[in-house]
């Protein structure tokens, strides 16, 4: 998981990534503590190296 902090920011980053074809679910209170909202990242065996690099690039841009 990538801890973002407040839930609005987590939702914003999640929506931005979804628009780029990446589905990272925003996990928010009450599932996690207040101000510890996060994005759940799941990488499976069927993801290839270029897909993982694309994820990293998009995350870097979204979190900058």
Predicted model as a PDB file, atoms N, CA, C, CB and O in Angstrom, pLDDT in the B-factor column:
MODEL        1                                                                  
ATOM      1  N   UNK A   1       0.838  -1.187   0.000  1.00 93.00           N  
ATOM      2  CA  UNK A   1       0.000   0.000   0.000  1.00 93.00           C  
ATOM      3  C   UNK A   1       0.880   1.247   0.000  1.00 93.00           C  
ATOM      4  CB  UNK A   1      -0.952   0.000   1.218  1.00 93.00           C  
ATOM      5  O   UNK A   1       1.992   1.253   0.530  1.00 93.00           O  
ATOM      6  N   UNK A   2       0.347   2.293  -0.609  1.00 96.00           N  
ATOM      7  CA  UNK A   2       1.038   3.584  -0.633  1.00 96.00           C  
ATOM      8  C   UNK A   2       0.198   4.542   0.199  1.00 96.00           C  
ATOM      9  CB  UNK A   2       1.245   4.123  -2.113  1.00 96.00           C  
ATOM     10  O   UNK A   2      -0.907   4.912  -0.196  1.00 96.00           O  
ATOM     11  N   UNK A   3       0.725   4.941   1.354  1.00 97.00           N  
ATOM     12  CA  UNK A   3      -0.006   5.832   2.246  1.00 97.00           C  
ATOM     13  C   UNK A   3       0.031   7.244   1.673  1.00 97.00           C  
ATOM     14  CB  UNK A   3       0.591   5.800   3.684  1.00 97.00           C  
ATOM     15  O   UNK A   3       1.100   7.788   1.395  1.00 97.00           O  
ATOM     16  N   UNK A   4      -1.160   7.831   1.499  1.00 97.00           N  
ATOM     17  CA  UNK A   4      -1.300   9.183   0.945  1.00 97.00           C  
ATOM     18  C   UNK A   4      -1.562  10.183   2.064  1.00 97.00           C  
ATOM     19  CB  UNK A   4      -2.442   9.234  -0.100  1.00 97.00           C  
ATOM     20  O   UNK A   4      -0.995  11.275   2.070  1.00 97.00           O  
ATOM     21  N   UNK A   5      -2.412   9.816   3.001  1.00 96.00           N  
ATOM     22  CA  UNK A   5      -2.768  10.725   4.095  1.00 96.00           C  
ATOM     23  C   UNK A   5      -4.260  10.959   4.104  1.00 96.00           C  
ATOM     24  CB  UNK A   5      -2.020  12.063   3.970  1.00 96.00           C  
ATOM     25  O   UNK A   5      -5.032  10.061   4.438  1.00 96.00           O  
ATOM     26  N   UNK A   6      -4.674  12.173   3.735  1.00 96.00           N  
ATOM     27  CA  UNK A   6      -6.104  12.484   3.779  1.00 96.00           C  
ATOM     28  C   UNK A   6      -6.860  11.797   2.649  1.00 96.00           C  
ATOM     29  CB  UNK A   6      -6.320  13.994   3.705  1.00 96.00           C  
ATOM     30  O   UNK A   6      -6.306  11.511   1.588  1.00 96.00           O  
ATOM     31  N   UNK A   7      -8.136  11.540   2.904  1.00 97.00           N  
ATOM     32  CA  UNK A   7      -8.905  10.743   1.946  1.00 97.00           C  
ATOM     33  C   UNK A   7      -9.178  11.473   0.644  1.00 97.00           C  
ATOM     34  CB  UNK A   7     -10.206  10.327   2.559  1.00 97.00           C  
ATOM     35  O   UNK A   7      -9.272  10.828  -0.400  1.00 97.00           O  
ATOM     36  N   UNK A   8      -9.310  12.795   0.663  1.00 97.00           N  
ATOM     37  CA  UNK A   8      -9.537  13.546  -0.582  1.00 97.00           C  
ATOM     38  C   UNK A   8      -8.340  13.389  -1.511  1.00 97.00           C  
ATOM     39  CB  UNK A   8      -9.792  15.048  -0.283  1.00 97.00           C  
ATOM     40  O   UNK A   8      -8.511  13.176  -2.711  1.00 97.00           O  
ATOM     41  N   UNK A   9      -7.142  13.490  -0.972  1.00 96.00           N  
ATOM     42  CA  UNK A   9      -5.936  13.319  -1.793  1.00 96.00           C  
ATOM     43  C   UNK A   9      -5.844  11.906  -2.341  1.00 96.00           C  
ATOM     44  CB  UNK A   9      -4.680  13.644  -0.980  1.00 96.00           C  
ATOM     45  O   UNK A   9      -5.478  11.708  -3.500  1.00 96.00           O  
ATOM     46  N   UNK A  10      -6.173  10.926  -1.518  1.00 97.00           N  
ATOM     47  CA  UNK A  10      -6.133   9.531  -1.972  1.00 97.00           C  
ATOM     48  C   UNK A  10      -7.115   9.305  -3.115  1.00 97.00           C  
ATOM     49  CB  UNK A  10      -6.448   8.575  -0.809  1.00 97.00           C  
ATOM     50  O   UNK A  10      -6.790   8.638  -4.097  1.00 97.00           O  
ATOM     51  N   UNK A  11      -8.314   9.858  -2.985  1.00 97.00           N  
ATOM     52  CA  UNK A  11      -9.308   9.729  -4.055  1.00 97.00           C  
ATOM     53  C   UNK A  11      -8.870  10.453  -5.317  1.00 97.00           C  
ATOM     54  CB  UNK A  11     -10.656  10.269  -3.594  1.00 97.00           C  
ATOM     55  O   UNK A  11      -9.083   9.958  -6.424  1.00 97.00           O  
ATOM     56  N   UNK A  12      -8.263  11.615  -5.159  1.00 96.00           N  
ATOM     57  CA  UNK A  12      -7.797  12.398  -6.306  1.00 96.00           C  
ATOM     58  C   UNK A  12      -6.727  11.632  -7.078  1.00 96.00           C  
ATOM     59  CB  UNK A  12      -7.246  13.764  -5.844  1.00 96.00           C  
ATOM     60  O   UNK A  12      -6.785  11.536  -8.304  1.00 96.00           O  
ATOM     61  N   UNK A  13      -5.756  11.091  -6.359  1.00 97.00           N  
ATOM     62  CA  UNK A  13      -4.687  10.324  -7.015  1.00 97.00           C  
ATOM     63  C   UNK A  13      -5.264   9.069  -7.656  1.00 97.00           C  
ATOM     64  CB  UNK A  13      -3.574   9.946  -6.001  1.00 97.00           C  
ATOM     65  O   UNK A  13      -4.892   8.717  -8.776  1.00 97.00           O  
ATOM     66  N   UNK A  14      -6.162   8.398  -6.964  1.00 97.00           N  
ATOM     67  CA  UNK A  14      -6.798   7.200  -7.517  1.00 97.00           C  
ATOM     68  C   UNK A  14      -7.523   7.515  -8.823  1.00 97.00           C  
ATOM     69  CB  UNK A  14      -7.780   6.601  -6.503  1.00 97.00           C  
ATOM     70  O   UNK A  14      -7.390   6.775  -9.798  1.00 97.00           O  
ATOM     71  N   UNK A  15      -8.282   8.599  -8.849  1.00 97.00           N  
ATOM     72  CA  UNK A  15      -9.012   8.988 -10.061  1.00 97.00           C  
ATOM     73  C   UNK A  15      -8.061   9.361 -11.192  1.00 97.00           C  
ATOM     74  CB  UNK A  15      -9.947  10.160  -9.764  1.00 97.00           C  
ATOM     75  O   UNK A  15      -8.305   9.013 -12.348  1.00 97.00           O  
ATOM     76  N   UNK A  16      -6.986  10.063 -10.870  1.00 96.00           N  
ATOM     77  CA  UNK A  16      -5.997  10.431 -11.888  1.00 96.00           C  
ATOM     78  C   UNK A  16      -5.384   9.180 -12.513  1.00 96.00           C  
ATOM     79  CB  UNK A  16      -4.888  11.321 -11.276  1.00 96.00           C  
ATOM     80  O   UNK A  16      -5.239   9.093 -13.732  1.00 96.00           O  
ATOM     81  N   UNK A  17      -5.032   8.227 -11.681  1.00 97.00           N  
ATOM     82  CA  UNK A  17      -4.437   6.994 -12.189  1.00 97.00           C  
ATOM     83  C   UNK A  17      -5.439   6.176 -12.998  1.00 97.00           C  
ATOM     84  CB  UNK A  17      -3.895   6.159 -11.037  1.00 97.00           C  
ATOM     85  O   UNK A  17      -5.078   5.564 -14.003  1.00 97.00           O  
ATOM     86  N   UNK A  18      -6.699   6.164 -12.559  1.00 97.00           N  
ATOM     87  CA  UNK A  18      -7.725   5.438 -13.327  1.00 97.00           C  
ATOM     88  C   UNK A  18      -7.871   6.014 -14.724  1.00 97.00           C  
ATOM     89  CB  UNK A  18      -9.078   5.482 -12.601  1.00 97.00           C  
ATOM     90  O   UNK A  18      -8.109   5.276 -15.680  1.00 97.00           O  
ATOM     91  N   UNK A  19      -7.730   7.340 -14.851  1.00 96.00           N  
ATOM     92  CA  UNK A  19      -7.828   7.968 -16.171  1.00 96.00           C  
ATOM     93  C   UNK A  19      -6.657   7.562 -17.071  1.00 96.00           C  
ATOM     94  CB  UNK A  19      -7.875   9.495 -16.028  1.00 96.00           C  
ATOM     95  O   UNK A  19      -6.713   7.742 -18.288  1.00 96.00           O  
ATOM     96  N   UNK A  20      -5.599   7.016 -16.470  1.00 96.00           N  
ATOM     97  CA  UNK A  20      -4.434   6.549 -17.222  1.00 96.00           C  
ATOM     98  C   UNK A  20      -4.420   5.026 -17.352  1.00 96.00           C  
ATOM     99  CB  UNK A  20      -3.148   7.025 -16.549  1.00 96.00           C  
ATOM    100  O   UNK A  20      -3.427   4.436 -17.778  1.00 96.00           O  
ATOM    101  N   UNK A  21      -5.539   4.402 -16.978  1.00 96.00           N  
ATOM    102  CA  UNK A  21      -5.667   2.960 -17.143  1.00 96.00           C  
ATOM    103  C   UNK A  21      -5.129   2.138 -15.989  1.00 96.00           C  
ATOM    104  CB  UNK A  21      -4.982   2.550 -18.373  1.00 96.00           C  
ATOM    105  O   UNK A  21      -4.941   0.929 -16.125  1.00 96.00           O  
ATOM    106  N   UNK A  22      -4.879   2.779 -14.851  1.00 96.00           N  
ATOM    107  CA  UNK A  22      -4.337   2.072 -13.686  1.00 96.00           C  
ATOM    108  C   UNK A  22      -5.389   2.093 -12.589  1.00 96.00           C  
ATOM    109  CB  UNK A  22      -2.994   2.718 -13.191  1.00 96.00           C  
ATOM    110  O   UNK A  22      -5.881   3.157 -12.212  1.00 96.00           O  
ATOM    111  N   UNK A  23      -5.732   0.913 -12.076  1.00 94.00           N  
ATOM    112  CA  UNK A  23      -6.770   0.802 -11.057  1.00 94.00           C  
ATOM    113  C   UNK A  23      -6.097   0.551  -9.706  1.00 94.00           C  
ATOM    114  CB  UNK A  23      -7.786  -0.343 -11.403  1.00 94.00           C  
ATOM    115  O   UNK A  23      -5.698  -0.573  -9.399  1.00 94.00           O  
ATOM    116  N   UNK A  24      -5.976   1.613  -8.907  1.00 94.00           N  
ATOM    117  CA  UNK A  24      -5.490   1.497  -7.535  1.00 94.00           C  
ATOM    118  C   UNK A  24      -6.611   2.004  -6.639  1.00 94.00           C  
ATOM    119  CB  UNK A  24      -4.141   2.307  -7.307  1.00 94.00           C  
ATOM    120  O   UNK A  24      -6.969   3.180  -6.693  1.00 94.00           O  
ATOM    121  N   UNK A  25      -7.155   1.134  -5.831  1.00 94.00           N  
ATOM    122  CA  UNK A  25      -8.285   1.483  -4.989  1.00 94.00           C  
ATOM    123  C   UNK A  25      -7.834   2.354  -3.827  1.00 94.00           C  
ATOM    124  CB  UNK A  25      -8.980   0.223  -4.474  1.00 94.00           C  
ATOM    125  O   UNK A  25      -6.829   2.064  -3.178  1.00 94.00           O  
ATOM    126  N   UNK A  26      -8.584   3.426  -3.566  1.00 97.00           N  
ATOM    127  CA  UNK A  26      -8.322   4.275  -2.407  1.00 97.00           C  
ATOM    128  C   UNK A  26      -8.967   3.628  -1.185  1.00 97.00           C  
ATOM    129  CB  UNK A  26      -8.865   5.729  -2.629  1.00 97.00           C  
ATOM    130  O   UNK A  26     -10.177   3.403  -1.163  1.00 97.00           O  
ATOM    131  N   UNK A  27      -8.167   3.333  -0.184  1.00 98.00           N  
ATOM    132  CA  UNK A  27      -8.646   2.746   1.064  1.00 98.00           C  
ATOM    133  C   UNK A  27      -8.723   3.879   2.076  1.00 98.00           C  
ATOM    134  CB  UNK A  27      -7.704   1.573   1.568  1.00 98.00           C  
ATOM    135  O   UNK A  27      -7.723   4.534   2.369  1.00 98.00           O  
ATOM    136  N   UNK A  28      -9.924   4.102   2.608  1.00 97.00           N  
ATOM    137  CA  UNK A  28     -10.184   5.279   3.455  1.00 97.00           C  
ATOM    138  C   UNK A  28     -10.850   4.873   4.758  1.00 97.00           C  
ATOM    139  CB  UNK A  28     -11.065   6.298   2.713  1.00 97.00           C  
ATOM    140  O   UNK A  28     -11.285   3.733   4.921  1.00 97.00           O  
ATOM    141  N   UNK A  29     -10.924   5.842   5.703  1.00 97.00           N  
ATOM    142  CA  UNK A  29     -11.644   5.563   6.947  1.00 97.00           C  
ATOM    143  C   UNK A  29     -13.078   5.156   6.633  1.00 97.00           C  
ATOM    144  CB  UNK A  29     -11.623   6.796   7.886  1.00 97.00           C  
ATOM    145  O   UNK A  29     -13.652   5.692   5.685  1.00 97.00           O  
ATOM    146  N   UNK A  30     -13.665   4.266   7.354  1.00 97.00           N  
ATOM    147  CA  UNK A  30     -13.194   3.690   8.614  1.00 97.00           C  
ATOM    148  C   UNK A  30     -12.327   2.447   8.446  1.00 97.00           C  
ATOM    149  CB  UNK A  30     -14.364   3.353   9.470  1.00 97.00           C  
ATOM    150  O   UNK A  30     -11.945   1.834   9.443  1.00 97.00           O  
ATOM    151  N   UNK A  31     -12.008   2.062   7.222  1.00 97.00           N  
ATOM    152  CA  UNK A  31     -11.172   0.878   7.022  1.00 97.00           C  
ATOM    153  C   UNK A  31      -9.766   1.097   7.573  1.00 97.00           C  
ATOM    154  CB  UNK A  31     -11.101   0.519   5.534  1.00 97.00           C  
ATOM    155  O   UNK A  31      -9.159   0.175   8.118  1.00 97.00           O  
ATOM    156  N   UNK A  32      -9.250   2.316   7.430  1.00 98.00           N  
ATOM    157  CA  UNK A  32      -7.947   2.691   7.994  1.00 98.00           C  
ATOM    158  C   UNK A  32      -8.150   3.909   8.882  1.00 98.00           C  
ATOM    159  CB  UNK A  32      -6.890   2.987   6.864  1.00 98.00           C  
ATOM    160  O   UNK A  32      -9.199   4.552   8.831  1.00 98.00           O  
ATOM    161  N   UNK A  33      -7.162   4.224   9.687  1.00 98.00           N  
ATOM    162  CA  UNK A  33      -7.252   5.370  10.591  1.00 98.00           C  
ATOM    163  C   UNK A  33      -7.350   6.685   9.801  1.00 98.00           C  
ATOM    164  CB  UNK A  33      -6.031   5.403  11.534  1.00 98.00           C  
ATOM    165  O   UNK A  33      -6.866   6.788   8.674  1.00 98.00           O  
ATOM    166  N   UNK A  34      -7.978   7.667  10.414  1.00 97.00           N  
ATOM    167  CA  UNK A  34      -8.077   9.001   9.820  1.00 97.00           C  
ATOM    168  C   UNK A  34      -6.670   9.500   9.486  1.00 97.00           C  
ATOM    169  CB  UNK A  34      -8.807   9.995  10.785  1.00 97.00           C  
ATOM    170  O   UNK A  34      -5.729   9.289  10.251  1.00 97.00           O  
ATOM    171  N   UNK A  35      -6.539  10.159   8.346  1.00 97.00           N  
ATOM    172  CA  UNK A  35      -5.269  10.694   7.835  1.00 97.00           C  
ATOM    173  C   UNK A  35      -4.240   9.615   7.507  1.00 97.00           C  
ATOM    174  CB  UNK A  35      -4.681  11.646   8.842  1.00 97.00           C  
ATOM    175  O   UNK A  35      -3.038   9.882   7.501  1.00 97.00           O  
ATOM    176  N   UNK A  36      -4.711   8.396   7.235  1.00 98.00           N  
ATOM    177  CA  UNK A  36      -3.794   7.351   6.773  1.00 98.00           C  
ATOM    178  C   UNK A  36      -4.376   6.645   5.547  1.00 98.00           C  
ATOM    179  CB  UNK A  36      -3.514   6.327   7.906  1.00 98.00           C  
ATOM    180  O   UNK A  36      -4.097   5.472   5.298  1.00 98.00           O  
ATOM    181  N   UNK A  37      -5.191   7.385   4.787  1.00 98.00           N  
ATOM    182  CA  UNK A  37      -5.755   6.818   3.553  1.00 98.00           C  
ATOM    183  C   UNK A  37      -4.620   6.403   2.642  1.00 98.00           C  
ATOM    184  CB  UNK A  37      -6.692   7.836   2.833  1.00 98.00           C  
ATOM    185  O   UNK A  37      -3.543   6.999   2.649  1.00 98.00           O  
ATOM    186  N   UNK A  38      -4.876   5.384   1.868  1.00 98.00           N  
ATOM    187  CA  UNK A  38      -3.806   4.812   1.053  1.00 98.00           C  
ATOM    188  C   UNK A  38      -4.346   4.229  -0.241  1.00 98.00           C  
ATOM    189  CB  UNK A  38      -3.060   3.738   1.832  1.00 98.00           C  
ATOM    190  O   UNK A  38      -5.553   4.060  -0.410  1.00 98.00           O  
ATOM    191  N   UNK A  39      -3.448   3.932  -1.131  1.00 97.00           N  
ATOM    192  CA  UNK A  39      -3.784   3.259  -2.378  1.00 97.00           C  
ATOM    193  C   UNK A  39      -3.319   1.818  -2.270  1.00 97.00           C  
ATOM    194  CB  UNK A  39      -3.136   3.973  -3.608  1.00 97.00           C  
ATOM    195  O   UNK A  39      -2.179   1.545  -1.896  1.00 97.00           O  
ATOM    196  N   UNK A  40      -4.201   0.913  -2.598  1.00 96.00           N  
ATOM    197  CA  UNK A  40      -3.850  -0.513  -2.574  1.00 96.00           C  
ATOM    198  C   UNK A  40      -3.270  -0.900  -3.925  1.00 96.00           C  
ATOM    199  CB  UNK A  40      -5.093  -1.398  -2.231  1.00 96.00           C  
ATOM    200  O   UNK A  40      -3.921  -0.751  -4.959  1.00 96.00           O  
ATOM    201  N   UNK A  41      -2.048  -1.397  -3.906  1.00 96.00           N  
ATOM    202  CA  UNK A  41      -1.359  -1.824  -5.119  1.00 96.00           C  
ATOM    203  C   UNK A  41      -1.308  -3.350  -5.128  1.00 96.00           C  
ATOM    204  CB  UNK A  41       0.082  -1.209  -5.203  1.00 96.00           C  
ATOM    205  O   UNK A  41      -0.860  -3.969  -4.163  1.00 96.00           O  
ATOM    206  N   UNK A  42      -1.767  -3.947  -6.215  1.00 94.00           N  
ATOM    207  CA  UNK A  42      -1.698  -5.393  -6.364  1.00 94.00           C  
ATOM    208  C   UNK A  42      -1.005  -5.699  -7.687  1.00 94.00           C  
ATOM    209  CB  UNK A  42      -3.122  -6.041  -6.306  1.00 94.00           C  
ATOM    210  O   UNK A  42      -1.489  -5.332  -8.757  1.00 94.00           O  
ATOM    211  N   UNK A  43       0.115  -6.364  -7.596  1.00 94.00           N  
ATOM    212  CA  UNK A  43       0.848  -6.786  -8.790  1.00 94.00           C  
ATOM    213  C   UNK A  43       0.756  -8.304  -8.856  1.00 94.00           C  
ATOM    214  CB  UNK A  43       2.354  -6.296  -8.761  1.00 94.00           C  
ATOM    215  O   UNK A  43       1.056  -9.001  -7.887  1.00 94.00           O  
ATOM    216  N   UNK A  44       0.339  -8.797 -10.003  1.00 95.00           N  
ATOM    217  CA  UNK A  44       0.141 -10.229 -10.201  1.00 95.00           C  
ATOM    218  C   UNK A  44       1.163 -10.781 -11.185  1.00 95.00           C  
ATOM    219  CB  UNK A  44      -1.283 -10.512 -10.698  1.00 95.00           C  
ATOM    220  O   UNK A  44       1.871 -10.028 -11.854  1.00 95.00           O  
ATOM    221  N   UNK A  45       1.229 -12.081 -11.262  1.00 96.00           N  
ATOM    222  CA  UNK A  45       2.202 -12.736 -12.138  1.00 96.00           C  
ATOM    223  C   UNK A  45       1.958 -12.441 -13.614  1.00 96.00           C  
ATOM    224  CB  UNK A  45       2.173 -14.230 -11.912  1.00 96.00           C  
ATOM    225  O   UNK A  45       2.872 -12.572 -14.428  1.00 96.00           O  
ATOM    226  N   UNK A  46       0.737 -12.045 -13.969  1.00 96.00           N  
ATOM    227  CA  UNK A  46       0.476 -11.765 -15.385  1.00 96.00           C  
ATOM    228  C   UNK A  46       0.861 -10.334 -15.786  1.00 96.00           C  
ATOM    229  CB  UNK A  46      -0.997 -11.999 -15.692  1.00 96.00           C  
ATOM    230  O   UNK A  46       0.790  -9.994 -16.967  1.00 96.00           O  
ATOM    231  N   UNK A  47       1.263  -9.499 -14.836  1.00 96.00           N  
ATOM    232  CA  UNK A  47       1.764  -8.163 -15.180  1.00 96.00           C  
ATOM    233  C   UNK A  47       3.198  -8.310 -15.693  1.00 96.00           C  
ATOM    234  CB  UNK A  47       1.702  -7.187 -13.938  1.00 96.00           C  
ATOM    235  O   UNK A  47       4.014  -9.022 -15.108  1.00 96.00           O  
ATOM    236  N   UNK A  48       3.482  -7.624 -16.795  1.00 97.00           N  
ATOM    237  CA  UNK A  48       4.837  -7.717 -17.332  1.00 97.00           C  
ATOM    238  C   UNK A  48       5.675  -6.512 -16.892  1.00 97.00           C  
ATOM    239  CB  UNK A  48       4.800  -7.813 -18.871  1.00 97.00           C  
ATOM    240  O   UNK A  48       5.164  -5.577 -16.274  1.00 97.00           O  
ATOM    241  N   UNK A  49       6.949  -6.552 -17.217  1.00 97.00           N  
ATOM    242  CA  UNK A  49       7.886  -5.524 -16.774  1.00 97.00           C  
ATOM    243  C   UNK A  49       7.485  -4.133 -17.274  1.00 97.00           C  
ATOM    244  CB  UNK A  49       9.294  -5.862 -17.253  1.00 97.00           C  
ATOM    245  O   UNK A  49       7.582  -3.163 -16.522  1.00 97.00           O  
ATOM    246  N   UNK A  50       7.045  -4.022 -18.500  1.00 98.00           N  
ATOM    247  CA  UNK A  50       6.678  -2.705 -19.037  1.00 98.00           C  
ATOM    248  C   UNK A  50       5.446  -2.146 -18.321  1.00 98.00           C  
ATOM    249  CB  UNK A  50       6.410  -2.799 -20.555  1.00 98.00           C  
ATOM    250  O   UNK A  50       5.341  -0.934 -18.129  1.00 98.00           O  
ATOM    251  N   UNK A  51       4.524  -3.009 -17.931  1.00 97.00           N  
ATOM    252  CA  UNK A  51       3.350  -2.551 -17.186  1.00 97.00           C  
ATOM    253  C   UNK A  51       3.743  -2.039 -15.802  1.00 97.00           C  
ATOM    254  CB  UNK A  51       2.324  -3.685 -17.056  1.00 97.00           C  
ATOM    255  O   UNK A  51       3.205  -1.038 -15.328  1.00 97.00           O  
ATOM    256  N   UNK A  52       4.671  -2.721 -15.165  1.00 97.00           N  
ATOM    257  CA  UNK A  52       5.121  -2.300 -13.839  1.00 97.00           C  
ATOM    258  C   UNK A  52       5.896  -0.986 -13.938  1.00 97.00           C  
ATOM    259  CB  UNK A  52       5.997  -3.396 -13.185  1.00 97.00           C  
ATOM    260  O   UNK A  52       5.765  -0.125 -13.068  1.00 97.00           O  
ATOM    261  N   UNK A  53       6.689  -0.828 -14.972  1.00 98.00           N  
ATOM    262  CA  UNK A  53       7.402   0.441 -15.184  1.00 98.00           C  
ATOM    263  C   UNK A  53       6.414   1.572 -15.443  1.00 98.00           C  
ATOM    264  CB  UNK A  53       8.393   0.320 -16.365  1.00 98.00           C  
ATOM    265  O   UNK A  53       6.594   2.682 -14.942  1.00 98.00           O  
ATOM    266  N   UNK A  54       5.374   1.296 -16.222  1.00 98.00           N  
ATOM    267  CA  UNK A  54       4.337   2.300 -16.485  1.00 98.00           C  
ATOM    268  C   UNK A  54       3.658   2.709 -15.179  1.00 98.00           C  
ATOM    269  CB  UNK A  54       3.288   1.757 -17.491  1.00 98.00           C  
ATOM    270  O   UNK A  54       3.420   3.896 -14.954  1.00 98.00           O  
ATOM    271  N   UNK A  55       3.347   1.752 -14.328  1.00 97.00           N  
ATOM    272  CA  UNK A  55       2.769   2.039 -13.022  1.00 97.00           C  
ATOM    273  C   UNK A  55       3.691   2.959 -12.231  1.00 97.00           C  
ATOM    274  CB  UNK A  55       2.510   0.736 -12.243  1.00 97.00           C  
ATOM    275  O   UNK A  55       3.234   3.958 -11.676  1.00 97.00           O  
ATOM    276  N   UNK A  56       4.971   2.641 -12.172  1.00 97.00           N  
ATOM    277  CA  UNK A  56       5.931   3.451 -11.417  1.00 97.00           C  
ATOM    278  C   UNK A  56       6.008   4.876 -11.975  1.00 97.00           C  
ATOM    279  CB  UNK A  56       7.325   2.793 -11.446  1.00 97.00           C  
ATOM    280  O   UNK A  56       6.047   5.839 -11.209  1.00 97.00           O  
ATOM    281  N   UNK A  57       6.031   5.013 -13.291  1.00 97.00           N  
ATOM    282  CA  UNK A  57       6.087   6.333 -13.915  1.00 97.00           C  
ATOM    283  C   UNK A  57       4.847   7.150 -13.571  1.00 97.00           C  
ATOM    284  CB  UNK A  57       6.228   6.200 -15.437  1.00 97.00           C  
ATOM    285  O   UNK A  57       4.943   8.321 -13.204  1.00 97.00           O  
ATOM    286  N   UNK A  58       3.695   6.526 -13.693  1.00 97.00           N  
ATOM    287  CA  UNK A  58       2.438   7.229 -13.405  1.00 97.00           C  
ATOM    288  C   UNK A  58       2.324   7.605 -11.928  1.00 97.00           C  
ATOM    289  CB  UNK A  58       1.245   6.362 -13.810  1.00 97.00           C  
ATOM    290  O   UNK A  58       1.836   8.685 -11.595  1.00 97.00           O  
ATOM    291  N   UNK A  59       2.772   6.719 -11.052  1.00 96.00           N  
ATOM    292  CA  UNK A  59       2.765   7.025  -9.614  1.00 96.00           C  
ATOM    293  C   UNK A  59       3.695   8.198  -9.318  1.00 96.00           C  
ATOM    294  CB  UNK A  59       3.189   5.785  -8.787  1.00 96.00           C  
ATOM    295  O   UNK A  59       3.330   9.102  -8.566  1.00 96.00           O  
ATOM    296  N   UNK A  60       4.878   8.190  -9.896  1.00 96.00           N  
ATOM    297  CA  UNK A  60       5.814   9.288  -9.672  1.00 96.00           C  
ATOM    298  C   UNK A  60       5.213  10.633 -10.088  1.00 96.00           C  
ATOM    299  CB  UNK A  60       7.112   9.035 -10.436  1.00 96.00           C  
ATOM    300  O   UNK A  60       5.367  11.629  -9.381  1.00 96.00           O  
ATOM    301  N   UNK A  61       4.543  10.661 -11.216  1.00 95.00           N  
ATOM    302  CA  UNK A  61       3.919  11.895 -11.697  1.00 95.00           C  
ATOM    303  C   UNK A  61       2.753  12.309 -10.798  1.00 95.00           C  
ATOM    304  CB  UNK A  61       3.432  11.718 -13.144  1.00 95.00           C  
ATOM    305  O   UNK A  61       2.618  13.482 -10.450  1.00 95.00           O  
ATOM    306  N   UNK A  62       1.921  11.349 -10.427  1.00 94.00           N  
ATOM    307  CA  UNK A  62       0.737  11.644  -9.634  1.00 94.00           C  
ATOM    308  C   UNK A  62       1.077  12.094  -8.221  1.00 94.00           C  
ATOM    309  CB  UNK A  62      -0.154  10.438  -9.578  1.00 94.00           C  
ATOM    310  O   UNK A  62       0.342  12.882  -7.627  1.00 94.00           O  
ATOM    311  N   UNK A  63       2.168  11.608  -7.689  1.00 94.00           N  
ATOM    312  CA  UNK A  63       2.537  11.923  -6.305  1.00 94.00           C  
ATOM    313  C   UNK A  63       3.529  13.075  -6.192  1.00 94.00           C  
ATOM    314  CB  UNK A  63       3.119  10.703  -5.645  1.00 94.00           C  
ATOM    315  O   UNK A  63       3.902  13.467  -5.086  1.00 94.00           O  
ATOM    316  N   UNK A  64       3.954  13.615  -7.317  1.00 90.00           N  
ATOM    317  CA  UNK A  64       4.936  14.716  -7.307  1.00 90.00           C  
ATOM    318  C   UNK A  64       4.320  16.018  -6.816  1.00 90.00           C  
ATOM    319  CB  UNK A  64       5.519  14.921  -8.707  1.00 90.00           C  
ATOM    320  O   UNK A  64       5.006  17.038  -6.746  1.00 90.00           O  
TER     321      UNK A  64                                                      
ENDMDL                                                                          
END                                                                             
